[in-house]
Amino acid sequence: MDKVEWLAAALGLVNVVLVARRSLWNYPFGIAMVALYFFVFVEARLYSDALLQIFFLAINLYGWWNWARSEKVGDGGIAVGRLGNPARLLWLGGTAIAILGWGSLMARFTDAAAPFADAMVAGMSVAAQILQSQRKYESWVLWVAVDALAVGLFWSRGLIATSILYALFFVIALAGLIAWRRTMERKPA
């Protein structure tokens, strides 16, 4: 499984760099990555993250469709925007409730290795991926938090390549956050 994990990590790195650049071509790499990571996470008994890959497959297909039909800005990248304050609060509250509920289910009904940490990474990833598919700046705020948490979780399960990947994702997420903010300052979506 080590080779599959390293391949998935490489695909993920290309995917996130392309997302930060607002390139539509991130999606083929993302789809291949999540297909491989499903098997990696099942073997590591990180069931929330394994199930998350199925969701990511669907949301990547939606995101590809949405981005393909989106306005482009002067640099050729996809136009991006922000959530309003009420929407931010709804996303935050809904994500917190989902994390607590899912973590409780995993703790009670499975042999999950880290049910609440895994649920936190999974729940925030779901919110971040949906917001990213909708081209919302706040997706990067969530990705920064997810990546910081995921490094420790995956390291603790012996997923070294994935842990290293998420450390790189953390740096790229910070760059994406800055780049998307600059894009919004140039031309609102």
FENJO-V537932 format. One record per residue. RES is the residue in three letters. PSI is psi in whole degrees, -180 to 180 (* if undefined). BURIAL is I if it has 24 or more other ideal C-beta (glycine too) atoms within 12 Angstrom, else O. Layout:
res = {RES	RES}
psi = {PSI	PSI}
burial = {BURIAL	BURIAL}
This chain:
res = {MET	ASP	LYS	VAL	GLU	TRP	LEU	ALA	ALA	ALA	LEU	GLY	LEU	VAL	ASN	VAL	VAL	LEU	VAL	ALA	ARG	ARG	SER	LEU	TRP	ASN	TYR	PRO	PHE	GLY	ILE	ALA	MET	VAL	ALA	LEU	TYR	PHE	PHE	VAL	PHE	VAL	GLU	ALA	ARG	LEU	TYR	SER	ASP	ALA	LEU	LEU	GLN	ILE	PHE	PHE	LEU	ALA	ILE	ASN	LEU	TYR	GLY	TRP	TRP	ASN	TRP	ALA	ARG	SER	GLU	LYS	VAL	GLY	ASP	GLY	GLY	ILE	ALA	VAL	GLY	ARG	LEU	GLY	ASN	PRO	ALA	ARG	LEU	LEU	TRP	LEU	GLY	GLY	THR	ALA	ILE	ALA	ILE	LEU	GLY	TRP	GLY	SER	LEU	MET	ALA	ARG	PHE	THR	ASP	ALA	ALA	ALA	PRO	PHE	ALA	ASP	ALA	MET	VAL	ALA	GLY	MET	SER	VAL	ALA	ALA	GLN	ILE	LEU	GLN	SER	GLN	ARG	LYS	TYR	GLU	SER	TRP	VAL	LEU	TRP	VAL	ALA	VAL	ASP	ALA	LEU	ALA	VAL	GLY	LEU	PHE	TRP	SER	ARG	GLY	LEU	ILE	ALA	THR	SER	ILE	LEU	TYR	ALA	LEU	PHE	PHE	VAL	ILE	ALA	LEU	ALA	GLY	LEU	ILE	ALA	TRP	ARG	ARG	THR	MET	GLU	ARG	LYS	PRO	ALA}
psi = {-20	-44	-39	-43	-44	-38	-45	-41	-42	-44	-39	-38	-47	-44	-52	-36	-43	-35	-45	-32	1	38	132	-26	1	-30	-43	-39	-40	-41	-45	-41	-50	-32	-42	-41	-24	-49	-37	-47	-33	-46	-33	1	34	77	-35	-42	-33	-48	-33	-33	-33	-45	-45	-36	-50	-45	-28	-39	-43	-46	-42	-46	-47	-47	-36	-26	6	158	142	151	178	-31	4	-8	171	140	145	162	-175	160	154	167	-45	-40	-39	-45	-41	-45	-43	-49	-45	-40	-43	-44	-43	-42	-48	-43	-48	-43	-41	-43	-44	-39	-39	-38	1	174	32	139	-34	73	-41	-40	-42	-42	-35	-48	-45	-48	-44	-32	-40	-50	-45	-42	-39	-47	-36	-39	-28	5	40	133	-38	-18	-37	-33	-46	-42	-37	-46	-44	-49	-40	-44	-40	-33	-50	-42	-50	-35	-43	-22	7	13	76	-47	-40	-38	-44	-43	-45	-27	-41	-41	-39	-47	-44	-37	-40	-43	-40	-42	-47	-45	-43	-36	-44	-39	-43	-34	-32	-45	112	145	*}
burial = {O	O	O	I	I	O	I	I	I	I	I	I	I	I	I	I	I	I	I	I	I	I	I	I	O	I	I	O	I	I	I	I	I	I	I	I	I	I	O	I	I	I	O	I	O	I	I	I	I	I	I	I	I	I	I	I	I	O	I	I	O	O	I	I	O	I	I	O	O	O	O	O	I	O	O	O	I	I	I	I	I	I	I	O	O	O	O	O	O	O	I	O	O	O	I	O	O	I	I	O	O	I	I	O	O	I	O	O	O	O	O	I	I	I	I	I	I	I	I	I	I	I	I	I	I	I	I	I	I	I	I	I	I	I	I	I	I	I	I	I	I	I	I	I	I	I	I	I	I	I	I	O	I	I	O	O	I	O	I	O	I	I	I	O	I	I	I	I	I	I	O	I	I	O	I	I	I	O	I	I	O	O	I	I	O	O	O	O	I}
